[in-house]
């Protein structure tokens, strides 16, 4: 007879993870819908919590019970910010003082930005284009559109924006000298 997850309390963290994996997948998929998150995001948060627990206090005495409580706790934690998210009622008011010159310069900058976005490597063009979309997509919608977990959007976005920043900085001319020349 093979031991169940409840019977498996071991000092070997690999065995503990192997034993808890199916239970965590089931619990995360059950709680994810109610909390408005992805099951993968919940699983990542609980695995991180388990690793922190193993490093500080050792394995839990009741792993399945601990896991269920951890999943519910993480689902509640992830649900809090989602309750406060609200779409904009309308677009910000346009500046009526801008003349044709300002509109032409803005259009030129926009074209240069989108051209640079298209030259980004990997998944960056799609990701940055989704963030620049006039539809004002939420992280959840962008993650669903690109087939990524919601938790990996932030780090990926930071990496892509850093690459875009370096790319645009290389294209900008060096600033002029200021002050009096002697």
VMD Tcl script that builds the backbone (N, CA, C; Angstrom):
set m [mol new atoms 546]
animate dup $m
set s [atomselect $m all]
$s set {name element resname resid chain x y z} {
  {N N UNK 1 A 0.844 -1.172 0.000}
  {CA C UNK 1 A 0.000 0.000 0.000}
  {C C UNK 1 A 0.895 1.243 0.000}
  {N N UNK 2 A 0.634 2.190 -0.899}
  {CA C UNK 2 A 1.443 3.404 -0.977}
  {C C UNK 2 A 0.925 4.428 0.013}
  {N N UNK 3 A 1.828 5.193 0.641}
  {CA C UNK 3 A 1.388 6.192 1.612}
  {C C UNK 3 A 0.695 7.353 0.917}
  {N N UNK 4 A -0.330 7.872 1.563}
  {CA C UNK 4 A -1.030 9.033 1.013}
  {C C UNK 4 A -0.274 10.285 1.407}
  {N N UNK 5 A -0.758 11.392 0.902}
  {CA C UNK 5 A -0.102 12.668 1.188}
  {C C UNK 5 A -0.147 12.969 2.684}
  {N N UNK 6 A -1.240 12.609 3.337}
  {CA C UNK 6 A -1.377 12.887 4.765}
  {C C UNK 6 A -0.393 12.067 5.589}
  {N N UNK 7 A -0.014 10.889 5.084}
  {CA C UNK 7 A 0.901 10.030 5.818}
  {C C UNK 7 A 2.357 10.396 5.541}
  {N N UNK 8 A 2.609 11.274 4.578}
  {CA C UNK 8 A 3.970 11.577 4.178}
  {C C UNK 8 A 4.475 12.825 4.887}
  {N N UNK 9 A 5.205 12.651 5.970}
  {CA C UNK 9 A 5.916 13.742 6.616}
  {C C UNK 9 A 7.361 13.294 6.654}
  {N N UNK 10 A 8.169 13.924 5.859}
  {CA C UNK 10 A 9.545 13.484 5.710}
  {C C UNK 10 A 10.476 14.683 5.784}
  {N N UNK 11 A 11.719 14.430 6.071}
  {CA C UNK 11 A 12.710 15.505 6.095}
  {C C UNK 11 A 13.201 15.840 4.695}
  {N N UNK 12 A 12.903 14.991 3.735}
  {CA C UNK 12 A 13.340 15.213 2.359}
  {C C UNK 12 A 12.359 16.164 1.666}
  {N N UNK 13 A 12.774 17.397 1.368}
  {CA C UNK 13 A 11.840 18.354 0.758}
  {C C UNK 13 A 11.373 17.917 -0.627}
  {N N UNK 14 A 12.196 17.165 -1.363}
  {CA C UNK 14 A 11.796 16.714 -2.697}
  {C C UNK 14 A 10.625 15.746 -2.613}
  {N N UNK 15 A 10.661 14.857 -1.635}
  {CA C UNK 15 A 9.558 13.918 -1.453}
  {C C UNK 15 A 8.290 14.661 -1.035}
  {N N UNK 16 A 8.446 15.657 -0.175}
  {CA C UNK 16 A 7.301 16.442 0.275}
  {C C UNK 16 A 6.669 17.174 -0.905}
  {N N UNK 17 A 7.489 17.792 -1.730}
  {CA C UNK 17 A 6.984 18.506 -2.908}
  {C C UNK 17 A 6.303 17.535 -3.864}
  {N N UNK 18 A 6.920 16.392 -4.095}
  {CA C UNK 18 A 6.347 15.381 -4.990}
  {C C UNK 18 A 4.994 14.909 -4.460}
  {N N UNK 19 A 4.882 14.744 -3.141}
  {CA C UNK 19 A 3.636 14.264 -2.559}
  {C C UNK 19 A 2.548 15.349 -2.591}
  {N N UNK 20 A 2.932 16.603 -2.455}
  {CA C UNK 20 A 1.951 17.687 -2.387}
  {C C UNK 20 A 1.543 18.249 -3.746}
  {N N UNK 21 A 2.298 17.947 -4.783}
  {CA C UNK 21 A 2.034 18.538 -6.108}
  {C C UNK 21 A 0.600 18.313 -6.601}
  {N N UNK 22 A 0.066 17.073 -6.602}
  {CA C UNK 22 A -1.308 16.900 -7.110}
  {C C UNK 22 A -2.352 17.633 -6.255}
  {N N UNK 23 A -2.164 17.607 -4.949}
  {CA C UNK 23 A -3.108 18.287 -4.068}
  {C C UNK 23 A -3.070 19.790 -4.301}
  {N N UNK 24 A -1.890 20.349 -4.457}
  {CA C UNK 24 A -1.774 21.788 -4.697}
  {C C UNK 24 A -2.415 22.174 -6.026}
  {N N UNK 25 A -2.195 21.369 -7.056}
  {CA C UNK 25 A -2.802 21.671 -8.357}
  {C C UNK 25 A -4.329 21.680 -8.250}
  {N N UNK 26 A -4.892 20.713 -7.535}
  {CA C UNK 26 A -6.347 20.644 -7.377}
  {C C UNK 26 A -6.865 21.820 -6.547}
  {N N UNK 27 A -6.216 22.100 -5.450}
  {CA C UNK 27 A -6.659 23.195 -4.578}
  {C C UNK 27 A -6.532 24.544 -5.297}
  {N N UNK 28 A -5.433 24.752 -5.995}
  {CA C UNK 28 A -5.220 26.030 -6.687}
  {C C UNK 28 A -6.243 26.227 -7.794}
  {N N UNK 29 A -6.549 25.177 -8.546}
  {CA C UNK 29 A -7.535 25.336 -9.619}
  {C C UNK 29 A -8.929 25.563 -9.046}
  {N N UNK 30 A -9.215 24.999 -7.866}
  {CA C UNK 30 A -10.524 25.217 -7.249}
  {C C UNK 30 A -10.657 26.634 -6.709}
  {N N UNK 31 A -9.598 27.184 -6.140}
  {CA C UNK 31 A -9.649 28.520 -5.531}
  {C C UNK 31 A -9.403 29.643 -6.531}
  {N N UNK 32 A -8.735 29.354 -7.632}
  {CA C UNK 32 A -8.330 30.411 -8.568}
  {C C UNK 32 A -9.518 31.148 -9.157}
  {N N UNK 33 A -10.527 30.425 -9.543}
  {CA C UNK 33 A -11.675 31.071 -10.183}
  {C C UNK 33 A -12.358 32.048 -9.235}
  {N N UNK 34 A -12.535 31.648 -7.992}
  {CA C UNK 34 A -13.212 32.513 -7.026}
  {C C UNK 34 A -12.386 33.749 -6.688}
  {N N UNK 35 A -11.059 33.613 -6.739}
  {CA C UNK 35 A -10.218 34.757 -6.385}
  {C C UNK 35 A -9.881 35.623 -7.589}
  {N N UNK 36 A -10.239 35.183 -8.788}
  {CA C UNK 36 A -9.967 35.963 -9.983}
  {C C UNK 36 A -8.509 35.928 -10.404}
  {N N UNK 37 A -7.803 34.860 -10.074}
  {CA C UNK 37 A -6.393 34.729 -10.448}
  {C C UNK 37 A -6.200 33.465 -11.267}
  {N N UNK 38 A -5.012 33.289 -11.738}
  {CA C UNK 38 A -4.649 32.090 -12.482}
  {C C UNK 38 A -4.217 31.008 -11.499}
  {N N UNK 39 A -4.547 29.734 -11.766}
  {CA C UNK 39 A -4.097 28.659 -10.884}
  {C C UNK 39 A -2.576 28.612 -10.754}
  {N N UNK 40 A -1.861 28.883 -11.843}
  {CA C UNK 40 A -0.402 28.874 -11.811}
  {C C UNK 40 A 0.164 29.931 -10.869}
  {N N UNK 41 A -0.483 31.093 -10.818}
  {CA C UNK 41 A -0.032 32.146 -9.907}
  {C C UNK 41 A -0.214 31.731 -8.459}
  {N N UNK 42 A -1.354 31.100 -8.174}
  {CA C UNK 42 A -1.594 30.607 -6.815}
  {C C UNK 42 A -0.570 29.541 -6.440}
  {N N UNK 43 A -0.328 28.628 -7.360}
  {CA C UNK 43 A 0.640 27.561 -7.084}
  {C C UNK 43 A 2.021 28.146 -6.794}
  {N N UNK 44 A 2.457 29.111 -7.602}
  {CA C UNK 44 A 3.771 29.720 -7.380}
  {C C UNK 44 A 3.854 30.364 -6.002}
  {N N UNK 45 A 2.796 31.059 -5.606}
  {CA C UNK 45 A 2.801 31.737 -4.307}
  {C C UNK 45 A 2.876 30.725 -3.166}
  {N N UNK 46 A 2.156 29.614 -3.299}
  {CA C UNK 46 A 2.159 28.604 -2.229}
  {C C UNK 46 A 3.495 27.859 -2.194}
  {N N UNK 47 A 4.081 27.566 -3.360}
  {CA C UNK 47 A 5.397 26.914 -3.359}
  {C C UNK 47 A 6.428 27.806 -2.677}
  {N N UNK 48 A 6.362 29.094 -2.965}
  {CA C UNK 48 A 7.292 30.022 -2.330}
  {C C UNK 48 A 7.091 30.039 -0.818}
  {N N UNK 49 A 5.834 30.053 -0.400}
  {CA C UNK 49 A 5.539 30.036 1.028}
  {C C UNK 49 A 6.056 28.746 1.675}
  {N N UNK 50 A 5.921 27.610 0.973}
  {CA C UNK 50 A 6.406 26.335 1.507}
  {C C UNK 50 A 7.932 26.350 1.622}
  {N N UNK 51 A 8.616 26.879 0.608}
  {CA C UNK 51 A 10.080 26.947 0.674}
  {C C UNK 51 A 10.547 27.834 1.829}
  {N N UNK 52 A 9.854 28.951 2.021}
  {CA C UNK 52 A 10.204 29.813 3.149}
  {C C UNK 52 A 9.987 29.082 4.471}
  {N N UNK 53 A 8.907 28.323 4.550}
  {CA C UNK 53 A 8.607 27.566 5.771}
  {C C UNK 53 A 9.657 26.491 5.999}
  {N N UNK 54 A 10.040 25.776 4.940}
  {CA C UNK 54 A 11.050 24.733 5.086}
  {C C UNK 54 A 12.377 25.313 5.558}
  {N N UNK 55 A 12.726 26.499 5.081}
  {CA C UNK 55 A 13.992 27.117 5.464}
  {C C UNK 55 A 13.988 27.598 6.910}
  {N N UNK 56 A 12.835 28.029 7.395}
  {CA C UNK 56 A 12.807 28.600 8.742}
  {C C UNK 56 A 12.356 27.606 9.810}
  {N N UNK 57 A 11.246 26.917 9.583}
  {CA C UNK 57 A 10.657 26.071 10.630}
  {C C UNK 57 A 10.695 24.580 10.322}
  {N N UNK 58 A 11.097 24.214 9.126}
  {CA C UNK 58 A 11.061 22.809 8.746}
  {C C UNK 58 A 9.712 22.455 8.151}
  {N N UNK 59 A 9.508 21.172 7.836}
  {CA C UNK 59 A 8.250 20.780 7.189}
  {C C UNK 59 A 7.071 20.902 8.152}
  {N N UNK 60 A 5.886 21.202 7.622}
  {CA C UNK 60 A 4.707 21.270 8.485}
  {C C UNK 60 A 4.345 19.891 9.018}
  {N N UNK 61 A 3.729 19.854 10.181}
  {CA C UNK 61 A 3.359 18.552 10.765}
  {C C UNK 61 A 2.190 17.930 10.022}
  {N N UNK 62 A 1.309 18.737 9.487}
  {CA C UNK 62 A 0.162 18.254 8.706}
  {C C UNK 62 A 0.250 18.890 7.317}
  {N N UNK 63 A 1.057 18.332 6.416}
  {CA C UNK 63 A 1.249 18.978 5.107}
  {C C UNK 63 A -0.028 19.251 4.321}
  {N N UNK 64 A -0.959 18.288 4.204}
  {CA C UNK 64 A -2.174 18.607 3.426}
  {C C UNK 64 A -2.997 19.733 4.044}
  {N N UNK 65 A -3.146 19.719 5.358}
  {CA C UNK 65 A -3.894 20.778 6.023}
  {C C UNK 65 A -3.207 22.120 5.870}
  {N N UNK 66 A -1.882 22.139 6.023}
  {CA C UNK 66 A -1.112 23.366 5.856}
  {C C UNK 66 A -1.272 23.899 4.440}
  {N N UNK 67 A -1.214 22.985 3.464}
  {CA C UNK 67 A -1.318 23.375 2.058}
  {C C UNK 67 A -2.680 23.983 1.772}
  {N N UNK 68 A -3.750 23.371 2.251}
  {CA C UNK 68 A -5.094 23.915 2.022}
  {C C UNK 68 A -5.222 25.314 2.624}
  {N N UNK 69 A -4.720 25.492 3.849}
  {CA C UNK 69 A -4.791 26.800 4.494}
  {C C UNK 69 A -3.956 27.828 3.718}
  {N N UNK 70 A -2.792 27.410 3.241}
  {CA C UNK 70 A -1.917 28.322 2.498}
  {C C UNK 70 A -2.562 28.754 1.179}
  {N N UNK 71 A -3.215 27.818 0.489}
  {CA C UNK 71 A -3.873 28.161 -0.779}
  {C C UNK 71 A -4.983 29.165 -0.528}
  {N N UNK 72 A -5.800 28.926 0.485}
  {CA C UNK 72 A -6.901 29.845 0.774}
  {C C UNK 72 A -6.377 31.217 1.206}
  {N N UNK 73 A -5.320 31.224 1.984}
  {CA C UNK 73 A -4.727 32.482 2.431}
  {C C UNK 73 A -4.163 33.274 1.245}
  {N N UNK 74 A -3.462 32.604 0.346}
  {CA C UNK 74 A -2.908 33.281 -0.832}
  {C C UNK 74 A -4.024 33.761 -1.756}
  {N N UNK 75 A -5.091 32.975 -1.889}
  {CA C UNK 75 A -6.216 33.394 -2.732}
  {C C UNK 75 A -6.843 34.662 -2.167}
  {N N UNK 76 A -6.991 34.741 -0.840}
  {CA C UNK 76 A -7.534 35.957 -0.218}
  {C C UNK 76 A -6.597 37.135 -0.446}
  {N N UNK 77 A -5.296 36.896 -0.304}
  {CA C UNK 77 A -4.317 37.964 -0.485}
  {C C UNK 77 A -4.333 38.487 -1.918}
  {N N UNK 78 A -4.458 37.589 -2.893}
  {CA C UNK 78 A -4.467 38.004 -4.298}
  {C C UNK 78 A -5.796 38.631 -4.696}
  {N N UNK 79 A -6.850 38.321 -3.956}
  {CA C UNK 79 A -8.170 38.844 -4.287}
  {C C UNK 79 A -8.313 40.309 -3.866}
  {N N UNK 80 A -7.610 40.742 -2.825}
  {CA C UNK 80 A -7.747 42.105 -2.301}
  {C C UNK 80 A -7.480 43.184 -3.349}
  {N N UNK 81 A -6.332 43.156 -4.054}
  {CA C UNK 81 A -6.102 44.225 -5.048}
  {C C UNK 81 A -7.104 44.175 -6.198}
  {N N UNK 82 A -7.576 42.987 -6.574}
  {CA C UNK 82 A -8.498 42.864 -7.697}
  {C C UNK 82 A -9.826 43.559 -7.401}
  {N N UNK 83 A -10.223 43.594 -6.127}
  {CA C UNK 83 A -11.471 44.262 -5.764}
  {C C UNK 83 A -11.393 45.764 -5.999}
  {N N UNK 84 A -10.212 46.328 -5.882}
  {CA C UNK 84 A -10.058 47.773 -5.980}
  {C C UNK 84 A -9.748 48.247 -7.393}
  {N N UNK 85 A -9.524 47.334 -8.325}
  {CA C UNK 85 A -9.239 47.729 -9.704}
  {C C UNK 85 A -10.527 48.183 -10.379}
  {N N UNK 86 A -10.474 49.341 -11.010}
  {CA C UNK 86 A -11.617 49.860 -11.742}
  {C C UNK 86 A -11.124 50.476 -13.040}
  {N N UNK 87 A -11.846 50.261 -14.131}
  {CA C UNK 87 A -11.420 50.884 -15.389}
  {C C UNK 87 A -11.675 52.388 -15.351}
  {N N UNK 88 A -10.948 53.117 -16.176}
  {CA C UNK 88 A -11.159 54.548 -16.276}
  {C C UNK 88 A -12.550 54.809 -16.822}
  {N N UNK 89 A -13.206 55.844 -16.317}
  {CA C UNK 89 A -14.543 56.193 -16.799}
  {C C UNK 89 A -14.449 56.734 -18.226}
  {N N UNK 90 A -13.434 57.535 -18.496}
  {CA C UNK 90 A -13.247 58.078 -19.840}
  {C C UNK 90 A -11.779 58.436 -20.016}
  {N N UNK 91 A -11.419 58.748 -21.232}
  {CA C UNK 91 A -10.049 59.155 -21.514}
  {C C UNK 91 A -9.772 60.508 -20.876}
  {N N UNK 92 A -8.535 60.758 -20.459}
  {CA C UNK 92 A -8.219 62.085 -19.930}
  {C C UNK 92 A -8.489 63.159 -20.981}
  {N N UNK 93 A -8.852 64.325 -20.529}
  {CA C UNK 93 A -9.192 65.417 -21.450}
  {C C UNK 93 A -7.978 65.766 -22.307}
  {N N UNK 94 A -8.236 65.980 -23.568}
  {CA C UNK 94 A -7.161 66.350 -24.493}
  {C C UNK 94 A -6.783 67.807 -24.269}
  {N N UNK 95 A -5.520 68.091 -24.482}
  {CA C UNK 95 A -5.040 69.461 -24.330}
  {C C UNK 95 A -5.448 70.251 -25.571}
  {N N UNK 96 A -6.358 71.195 -25.395}
  {CA C UNK 96 A -6.860 71.946 -26.552}
  {C C UNK 96 A -5.859 72.994 -27.010}
  {N N UNK 97 A -4.829 73.260 -26.205}
  {CA C UNK 97 A -3.841 74.277 -26.574}
  {C C UNK 97 A -2.843 73.753 -27.600}
  {N N UNK 98 A -2.820 72.465 -27.842}
  {CA C UNK 98 A -1.818 71.947 -28.781}
  {C C UNK 98 A -2.239 72.248 -30.212}
  {N N UNK 99 A -1.308 72.800 -30.933}
  {CA C UNK 99 A -1.572 73.164 -32.317}
  {C C UNK 99 A -1.110 72.076 -33.263}
  {N N UNK 100 A -1.131 72.346 -34.547}
  {CA C UNK 100 A -0.737 71.346 -35.539}
  {C C UNK 100 A 0.726 70.930 -35.396}
  {N N UNK 101 A 1.581 71.869 -34.968}
  {CA C UNK 101 A 2.997 71.506 -34.805}
  {C C UNK 101 A 3.164 70.462 -33.702}
  {N N UNK 102 A 2.461 70.701 -32.577}
  {CA C UNK 102 A 2.555 69.772 -31.448}
  {C C UNK 102 A 1.999 68.405 -31.828}
  {N N UNK 103 A 0.896 68.385 -32.553}
  {CA C UNK 103 A 0.314 67.110 -32.988}
  {C C UNK 103 A 1.255 66.378 -33.937}
  {N N UNK 104 A 1.937 67.112 -34.826}
  {CA C UNK 104 A 2.885 66.484 -35.748}
  {C C UNK 104 A 4.081 65.896 -34.990}
  {N N UNK 105 A 4.593 66.645 -33.996}
  {CA C UNK 105 A 5.708 66.126 -33.196}
  {C C UNK 105 A 5.287 64.897 -32.393}
  {N N UNK 106 A 4.088 64.933 -31.842}
  {CA C UNK 106 A 3.582 63.790 -31.075}
  {C C UNK 106 A 3.419 62.573 -31.977}
  {N N UNK 107 A 2.889 62.781 -33.169}
  {CA C UNK 107 A 2.718 61.672 -34.109}
  {C C UNK 107 A 4.070 61.088 -34.506}
  {N N UNK 108 A 5.068 61.948 -34.695}
  {CA C UNK 108 A 6.407 61.485 -35.052}
  {C C UNK 108 A 7.017 60.655 -33.920}
  {N N UNK 109 A 6.861 61.134 -32.685}
  {CA C UNK 109 A 7.379 60.377 -31.526}
  {C C UNK 109 A 6.674 59.031 -31.395}
  {N N UNK 110 A 5.373 59.035 -31.628}
  {CA C UNK 110 A 4.601 57.793 -31.541}
  {C C UNK 110 A 5.065 56.794 -32.597}
  {N N UNK 111 A 5.282 57.269 -33.827}
  {CA C UNK 111 A 5.784 56.377 -34.886}
  {C C UNK 111 A 7.151 55.808 -34.518}
  {N N UNK 112 A 8.024 56.647 -33.977}
  {CA C UNK 112 A 9.356 56.180 -33.576}
  {C C UNK 112 A 9.263 55.156 -32.455}
  {N N UNK 113 A 8.365 55.381 -31.513}
  {CA C UNK 113 A 8.184 54.433 -30.409}
  {C C UNK 113 A 7.698 53.087 -30.924}
  {N N UNK 114 A 6.669 53.079 -31.758}
  {CA C UNK 114 A 6.139 51.816 -32.275}
  {C C UNK 114 A 7.145 51.103 -33.171}
  {N N UNK 115 A 7.953 51.862 -33.910}
  {CA C UNK 115 A 9.004 51.234 -34.727}
  {C C UNK 115 A 10.032 50.556 -33.828}
  {N N UNK 116 A 10.395 51.196 -32.724}
  {CA C UNK 116 A 11.347 50.596 -31.780}
  {C C UNK 116 A 10.735 49.382 -31.105}
  {N N UNK 117 A 9.453 49.429 -30.780}
  {CA C UNK 117 A 8.778 48.293 -30.143}
  {C C UNK 117 A 8.806 47.088 -31.076}
  {N N UNK 118 A 8.585 47.306 -32.355}
  {CA C UNK 118 A 8.600 46.186 -33.310}
  {C C UNK 118 A 9.978 45.546 -33.429}
  {N N UNK 119 A 11.053 46.291 -33.121}
  {CA C UNK 119 A 12.415 45.752 -33.216}
  {C C UNK 119 A 12.870 45.033 -31.940}
  {N N UNK 120 A 12.055 45.045 -30.896}
  {CA C UNK 120 A 12.439 44.387 -29.637}
  {C C UNK 120 A 12.564 42.873 -29.846}
  {N N UNK 121 A 13.377 42.194 -29.036}
  {CA C UNK 121 A 13.556 40.749 -29.198}
  {C C UNK 121 A 12.454 39.941 -28.501}
  {N N UNK 122 A 12.296 38.694 -28.910}
  {CA C UNK 122 A 11.439 37.727 -28.230}
  {C C UNK 122 A 9.975 38.112 -28.169}
  {N N UNK 123 A 9.386 37.914 -26.981}
  {CA C UNK 123 A 7.969 38.202 -26.785}
  {C C UNK 123 A 7.712 39.669 -26.479}
  {N N UNK 124 A 8.760 40.457 -26.406}
  {CA C UNK 124 A 8.625 41.865 -26.017}
  {C C UNK 124 A 7.719 42.683 -26.945}
  {N N UNK 125 A 7.784 42.534 -28.269}
  {CA C UNK 125 A 6.903 43.367 -29.099}
  {C C UNK 125 A 5.423 43.165 -28.774}
  {N N UNK 126 A 5.009 41.923 -28.608}
  {CA C UNK 126 A 3.604 41.661 -28.280}
  {C C UNK 126 A 3.226 42.174 -26.910}
  {N N UNK 127 A 4.135 41.996 -25.949}
  {CA C UNK 127 A 3.854 42.432 -24.582}
  {C C UNK 127 A 3.749 43.947 -24.488}
  {N N UNK 128 A 4.726 44.662 -25.047}
  {CA C UNK 128 A 4.710 46.121 -24.974}
  {C C UNK 128 A 3.538 46.676 -25.790}
  {N N UNK 129 A 3.247 46.064 -26.931}
  {CA C UNK 129 A 2.100 46.514 -27.729}
  {C C UNK 129 A 0.798 46.336 -26.950}
  {N N UNK 130 A 0.690 45.264 -26.178}
  {CA C UNK 130 A -0.516 45.055 -25.365}
  {C C UNK 130 A -0.635 46.134 -24.294}
  {N N UNK 131 A 0.506 46.525 -23.692}
  {CA C UNK 131 A 0.458 47.581 -22.690}
  {C C UNK 131 A 0.152 48.936 -23.326}
  {N N UNK 132 A 0.562 49.144 -24.576}
  {CA C UNK 132 A 0.295 50.406 -25.269}
  {C C UNK 132 A -1.072 50.435 -25.941}
  {N N UNK 133 A -1.792 49.334 -25.898}
  {CA C UNK 133 A -3.078 49.227 -26.573}
  {C C UNK 133 A -4.068 50.274 -26.071}
  {N N UNK 134 A -4.829 50.869 -26.978}
  {CA C UNK 134 A -5.830 51.853 -26.548}
  {C C UNK 134 A -6.987 51.211 -25.785}
  {N N UNK 135 A -7.082 49.880 -25.780}
  {CA C UNK 135 A -8.154 49.191 -25.065}
  {C C UNK 135 A -7.956 49.238 -23.548}
  {N N UNK 136 A -6.761 49.655 -23.067}
  {CA C UNK 136 A -6.454 49.730 -21.634}
  {C C UNK 136 A -6.707 48.382 -20.951}
  {N N UNK 137 A -6.002 47.358 -21.447}
  {CA C UNK 137 A -6.173 46.002 -20.931}
  {C C UNK 137 A -5.619 45.873 -19.521}
  {N N UNK 138 A -6.236 45.007 -18.717}
  {CA C UNK 138 A -5.729 44.713 -17.377}
  {C C UNK 138 A -4.636 43.649 -17.498}
  {N N UNK 139 A -3.873 43.453 -16.407}
  {CA C UNK 139 A -2.842 42.412 -16.405}
  {C C UNK 139 A -3.464 41.051 -16.720}
  {N N UNK 140 A -4.622 40.817 -16.175}
  {CA C UNK 140 A -5.294 39.529 -16.383}
  {C C UNK 140 A -5.619 39.319 -17.863}
  {N N UNK 141 A -6.139 40.354 -18.517}
  {CA C UNK 141 A -6.482 40.251 -19.935}
  {C C UNK 141 A -5.222 40.086 -20.788}
  {N N UNK 142 A -4.166 40.809 -20.448}
  {CA C UNK 142 A -2.921 40.706 -21.208}
  {C C UNK 142 A -2.332 39.306 -21.049}
  {N N UNK 143 A -2.352 38.779 -19.822}
  {CA C UNK 143 A -1.820 37.439 -19.577}
  {C C UNK 143 A -2.597 36.404 -20.373}
  {N N UNK 144 A -3.918 36.543 -20.417}
  {CA C UNK 144 A -4.734 35.607 -21.194}
  {C C UNK 144 A -4.475 35.720 -22.681}
  {N N UNK 145 A -4.299 36.938 -23.159}
  {CA C UNK 145 A -4.057 37.174 -24.583}
  {C C UNK 145 A -2.711 36.602 -25.035}
  {N N UNK 146 A -1.695 36.721 -24.163}
  {CA C UNK 146 A -0.348 36.285 -24.537}
  {C C UNK 146 A -0.028 34.869 -24.076}
  {N N UNK 147 A -0.937 34.241 -23.317}
  {CA C UNK 147 A -0.695 32.878 -22.843}
  {C C UNK 147 A 0.397 32.814 -21.784}
  {N N UNK 148 A 0.473 33.841 -20.938}
  {CA C UNK 148 A 1.488 33.897 -19.875}
  {C C UNK 148 A 0.771 33.922 -18.534}
  {N N UNK 149 A 1.492 33.588 -17.468}
  {CA C UNK 149 A 0.892 33.728 -16.147}
  {C C UNK 149 A 0.955 35.194 -15.753}
  {N N UNK 150 A -0.023 35.598 -14.962}
  {CA C UNK 150 A -0.126 36.986 -14.547}
  {C C UNK 150 A 1.095 37.406 -13.726}
  {N N UNK 151 A 1.649 36.478 -12.959}
  {CA C UNK 151 A 2.794 36.789 -12.113}
  {C C UNK 151 A 4.076 37.048 -12.888}
  {N N UNK 152 A 4.164 36.531 -14.105}
  {CA C UNK 152 A 5.391 36.748 -14.870}
  {C C UNK 152 A 5.323 37.996 -15.748}
  {N N UNK 153 A 4.169 38.651 -15.802}
  {CA C UNK 153 A 4.045 39.852 -16.636}
  {C C UNK 153 A 4.926 40.998 -16.128}
  {N N UNK 154 A 4.952 41.236 -14.830}
  {CA C UNK 154 A 5.724 42.348 -14.274}
  {C C UNK 154 A 7.209 42.244 -14.573}
  {N N UNK 155 A 7.833 41.094 -14.236}
  {CA C UNK 155 A 9.261 40.968 -14.543}
  {C C UNK 155 A 9.558 41.027 -16.043}
  {N N UNK 156 A 8.699 40.417 -16.844}
  {CA C UNK 156 A 8.901 40.435 -18.301}
  {C C UNK 156 A 8.753 41.866 -18.828}
  {N N UNK 157 A 7.754 42.605 -18.316}
  {CA C UNK 157 A 7.546 43.984 -18.722}
  {C C UNK 157 A 8.765 44.837 -18.369}
  {N N UNK 158 A 9.313 44.648 -17.157}
  {CA C UNK 158 A 10.488 45.415 -16.746}
  {C C UNK 158 A 11.678 45.146 -17.655}
  {N N UNK 159 A 11.875 43.871 -17.999}
  {CA C UNK 159 A 12.975 43.505 -18.891}
  {C C UNK 159 A 12.773 44.143 -20.265}
  {N N UNK 160 A 11.559 44.071 -20.790}
  {CA C UNK 160 A 11.278 44.640 -22.116}
  {C C UNK 160 A 11.426 46.156 -22.123}
  {N N UNK 161 A 10.943 46.825 -21.068}
  {CA C UNK 161 A 11.063 48.278 -21.015}
  {C C UNK 161 A 12.518 48.710 -20.879}
  {N N UNK 162 A 13.321 47.939 -20.149}
  {CA C UNK 162 A 14.747 48.236 -20.053}
  {C C UNK 162 A 15.424 48.129 -21.412}
  {N N UNK 163 A 15.061 47.104 -22.155}
  {CA C UNK 163 A 15.614 46.915 -23.497}
  {C C UNK 163 A 15.174 48.067 -24.412}
  {N N UNK 164 A 13.895 48.446 -24.323}
  {CA C UNK 164 A 13.378 49.548 -25.136}
  {C C UNK 164 A 14.061 50.857 -24.760}
  {N N UNK 165 A 14.280 51.074 -23.471}
  {CA C UNK 165 A 14.943 52.291 -22.993}
  {C C UNK 165 A 16.361 52.384 -23.563}
  {N N UNK 166 A 17.093 51.264 -23.506}
  {CA C UNK 166 A 18.455 51.258 -24.054}
  {C C UNK 166 A 18.441 51.494 -25.562}
  {N N UNK 167 A 17.468 50.899 -26.230}
  {CA C UNK 167 A 17.371 51.042 -27.686}
  {C C UNK 167 A 17.081 52.495 -28.065}
  {N N UNK 168 A 16.160 53.128 -27.358}
  {CA C UNK 168 A 15.805 54.512 -27.677}
  {C C UNK 168 A 16.910 55.480 -27.267}
  {N N UNK 169 A 17.609 55.189 -26.169}
  {CA C UNK 169 A 18.705 56.058 -25.733}
  {C C UNK 169 A 19.832 56.066 -26.758}
  {N N UNK 170 A 20.062 54.941 -27.400}
  {CA C UNK 170 A 21.118 54.872 -28.409}
  {C C UNK 170 A 20.753 55.679 -29.654}
  {N N UNK 171 A 19.451 55.836 -29.908}
  {CA C UNK 171 A 19.008 56.564 -31.096}
  {C C UNK 171 A 18.932 58.070 -30.873}
  {N N UNK 172 A 18.881 58.502 -29.643}
  {CA C UNK 172 A 18.757 59.928 -29.331}
  {C C UNK 172 A 20.133 60.572 -29.417}
  {N N UNK 173 A 20.181 61.768 -29.982}
  {CA C UNK 173 A 21.457 62.477 -30.120}
  {C C UNK 173 A 21.971 62.886 -28.748}
  {N N UNK 174 A 23.270 63.068 -28.639}
  {CA C UNK 174 A 23.874 63.507 -27.380}
  {C C UNK 174 A 23.382 64.904 -27.054}
  {N N UNK 175 A 23.149 65.203 -25.769}
  {CA C UNK 175 A 22.652 66.529 -25.411}
  {C C UNK 175 A 23.686 67.615 -25.719}
  {N N UNK 176 A 23.173 68.814 -25.981}
  {CA C UNK 176 A 24.063 69.937 -26.272}
  {C C UNK 176 A 24.728 70.410 -24.995}
  {N N UNK 177 A 25.877 71.067 -25.160}
  {CA C UNK 177 A 26.565 71.627 -23.998}
  {C C UNK 177 A 25.765 72.804 -23.482}
  {N N UNK 178 A 25.774 72.944 -22.172}
  {CA C UNK 178 A 25.042 74.059 -21.569}
  {C C UNK 178 A 26.024 75.067 -21.007}
  {N N UNK 179 A 25.545 76.285 -20.867}
  {CA C UNK 179 A 26.383 77.314 -20.277}
  {C C UNK 179 A 27.225 78.015 -21.321}
  {N N UNK 180 A 28.099 78.837 -20.833}
  {CA C UNK 180 A 28.958 79.639 -21.718}
  {C C UNK 180 A 30.170 78.831 -22.155}
  {N N UNK 181 A 30.533 79.008 -23.398}
  {CA C UNK 181 A 31.761 78.382 -23.878}
  {C C UNK 181 A 32.872 79.393 -23.806}
  {N N UNK 182 A 34.043 78.969 -23.464}
  {CA C UNK 182 A 35.185 79.894 -23.354}
  {C C UNK 182 A 36.202 79.592 -24.403}
}
mol reanalyze $m
mol bondsrecalc $m
mol representation Tube
mol addrep $m
